[in-house]
Structure formats: structure tokens, C-alpha cells
């Protein structure tokens, strides 16, 4: 990490984003495509709301004003690119590689991002997720002397994401090569877990000192307050729950099959929180498995914590992750958890057998056995939930904000 720089107002000779005299605070611009309800977006919202306003002036730049998290932020601290109607990020990740999306992204996104940066004049800009970082790379070139220090934040298993999105082997190699060049062009790269940081260094040939770990900020106070909000469950069966976008990465189809095979799940419901491109397929699979009447696709939940707190079990059957917010939030609610031991995140969060159970990735039989092990032993489930809640406090908002703040200060 480079040494921290002095941030006296005269050091840059520019006014702040509102046109007033620079006040000595570090200006940070968080760049995202929108505020659709994913983990990266929640992290950005927590940073916007959580960084010390006496030290940091944090703003957010969006390519498109959309998503449920808009209600969680001060609209006066959000800038939206002009003409963002071409961007649709609710059609699934693979749709990003359609020719029209690629052309629009390559032509319009860098110019839009450059305009956002010019208006905000940050000391540090942070791009969230690989698609936005790939667009930020040429945008930084367009800025010339106005270019801020640029941090590319990766919140997912980038290689696995590309393998899942791009069918053509040559196309996958091209995208991976471009992403490596993009990361090396950035001033620094942020990862949200130690395993991910090591993977980024290894897979993209990044200098170790340029890759930094900043865990996802988990707002424990807000989660605990949300968990206390009552749900109308009159006449409903007890349930287990999962949460995440309805995309191949999250493995909801595996969970449906394990749920149907589990003896302990007889008489229980499976609640699936989230939206995505696989909704119709999951509904059809539930019918095929004969469990449709016990599967509830609830859609996006602004308060998933009320569901987590009242569930018998939270399950994360992902094929890959970055560092899953939903898992940590369920743990903070005291829910017993079962998760796949995927790259990256669950192995760092869960002490297997003590604060949750880990299962091999993609193994339906092992997942069903784990469901049985927890649901058939209520006292064991209570012990797992209690230990999970203690463990979640290691990932609180304060610890994460401190890590991000130190990185912002060092790069400003």
C-alpha cells in the first residue's frame, strides 16, 4: 500500500464537489452500475452511510438510477449518468455479453463514468465488480490530469463468474486477459476475503502489495432491528430459507433437489428470497420434484433479516462466492447455517461443526444430509445458531469501515 498523502486543501487546488472551498476531507466516489439488490450494492450503501463524515466526503456515481437500495441513501450524495437507459442489469450476467450490450458498454459506459468523476472530483474512485471496472479502465484514460487514484473492488470469484458467463473458450481467455490488464492498470485492487485476495494475486499476476483485504461491512445494529420486525406467518408451516439472486452461481436448484430428498424437511417450507433470470426454471423444477406447494419464491425482501431470524435453518448452496453478505447476516440473526465450501468466503466465516456446517460444492446428497443433521437435532441447531451469532460480530460495520478508511487514506 502506498504511503498516505497530505490532504491540505491547497494540495489539489480544486473546489469540492459542491463548488465550495476544499475542506480537507478525503473525497471518495463509489462507482456502480445501479443499486439493484446484490451484495456489492449493499457494501457500497454501508460505506456511503458509515464512513466518518468528518474525514471523508463519500459520494456515489451510478450509470442508472435503479434498484431497491435507493431508499437507503441520501439522494443528494448520488450522481447518475445521463442517458443510462441502455443499461439493464436485471437480465442475468450472461446477457452482459450480448453484442448490443458489449457495444453499448464499450462506447457509452467509459464516457459516462468519466463524466461522473469530473463532476465529483474525488481523490479516490472505487469501481465495484468486474464489468464496471472494465469500463472504468478506459474512463480513467479519458480523464487525463483529472484522473483520481483508482481502486478496482472485486466482490466475487472473477474466474468462476467468467466461466459461467462466457460459453466460448476463446472468449473466456480474452475476457480473463482483459480483466488482468484492467486490474494491473488500477492503482490498487480490493478483495473482501483473504482467500479471494490470494486468488486475485495468483490468477491475474498482481503484485501482492497492491491487493488489499477489506471485509464486507455488516451493519449488526440494523440487522438486529430488522430481525425483530414481525412477519405475518399465520397458517404457515415452519421453514428453511435461502437468499440471493436467482442465478446459476447461487445454486438454488441444488437446494430444491436436496430439500425434496431430505427426510427432515417433510412438513417444512423452503423460502427463497431474491429475484433473477432463473425464477421460472426454479418454479418448474419445484413442480417436477413434487414440492411446489412447499416452495415459496418471495422475491426481493427489503428486510430479509426478519425471515432469517424466524427460520429453522439458513442455507447457502452457492457454486462460488466472494464473501456472501447473506450468510453473515443470517449468522448475525442467530440462524443455524449450512453453506457450500466454495471459493470464496464460507470457509472463512464458518468453523465447520461449531458455527455452521460446510458441504462439498455441488453435492446434493451431502447437502440433504446436512439439512437432516441440523433439522433433526433441535439442541444442536440452537448451539450452531448461538455460535454463528458470536462469529458474525467479527465482521461488524466498525471493523470493515476502519479497514476501508485506512485504504482510502493511503491512496488519497
HELIX and SHEET records of a PDB file:
HELIX    1   1 UNK A    9  UNK A   11  5                                   3    
HELIX    2   2 UNK A   39  UNK A   50  1                                  12    
HELIX    3   3 UNK A   68  UNK A   72  5                                   5    
HELIX    4   4 UNK A   75  UNK A   77  5                                   3    
HELIX    5   5 UNK A   84  UNK A   86  5                                   3    
HELIX    6   6 UNK A   93  UNK A   97  5                                   5    
HELIX    7   7 UNK A   99  UNK A  104  1                                   6    
HELIX    8   8 UNK A  105  UNK A  109  3                                   5    
HELIX    9   9 UNK A  110  UNK A  120  1                                  11    
HELIX   10  10 UNK A  130  UNK A  143  1                                  14    
HELIX   11  11 UNK A  144  UNK A  146  5                                   3    
HELIX   12  12 UNK A  158  UNK A  165  1                                   8    
HELIX   13  13 UNK A  169  UNK A  185  1                                  17    
HELIX   14  14 UNK A  194  UNK A  204  1                                  11    
HELIX   15  15 UNK A  208  UNK A  210  5                                   3    
HELIX   16  16 UNK A  220  UNK A  227  1                                   8    
HELIX   17  17 UNK A  248  UNK A  250  5                                   3    
HELIX   18  18 UNK A  252  UNK A  261  1                                  10    
HELIX   19  19 UNK A  279  UNK A  288  1                                  10    
HELIX   20  20 UNK A  292  UNK A  294  5                                   3    
HELIX   21  21 UNK A  304  UNK A  310  1                                   7    
HELIX   22  22 UNK A  325  UNK A  332  1                                   8    
HELIX   23  23 UNK A  346  UNK A  349  1                                   4    
HELIX   24  24 UNK A  364  UNK A  375  1                                  12    
HELIX   25  25 UNK A  378  UNK A  392  1                                  15    
HELIX   26  26 UNK A  393  UNK A  395  5                                   3    
HELIX   27  27 UNK A  397  UNK A  411  1                                  15    
SHEET    1   A 7 UNK A  78  UNK A  80  0                                        
SHEET    2   A 7 UNK A  56  UNK A  62  1                                        
SHEET    3   A 7 UNK A  26  UNK A  32  1                                        
SHEET    4   A 7 UNK A 124  UNK A 128  1                                        
SHEET    5   A 7 UNK A 149  UNK A 154  1                                        
SHEET    6   A 7 UNK A 188  UNK A 191  1                                        
SHEET    7   A 7 UNK A 211  UNK A 213  1                                        
SHEET    1   B 3 UNK A 239  UNK A 243  0                                        
SHEET    2   B 3 UNK A 269  UNK A 273  1                                        
SHEET    3   B 3 UNK A 295  UNK A 299  1                                        
SHEET    1   C 3 UNK A 314  UNK A 316  0                                        
SHEET    2   C 3 UNK A 337  UNK A 340  1                                        
SHEET    3   C 3 UNK A 357  UNK A 359  1                                        
END                                                                             
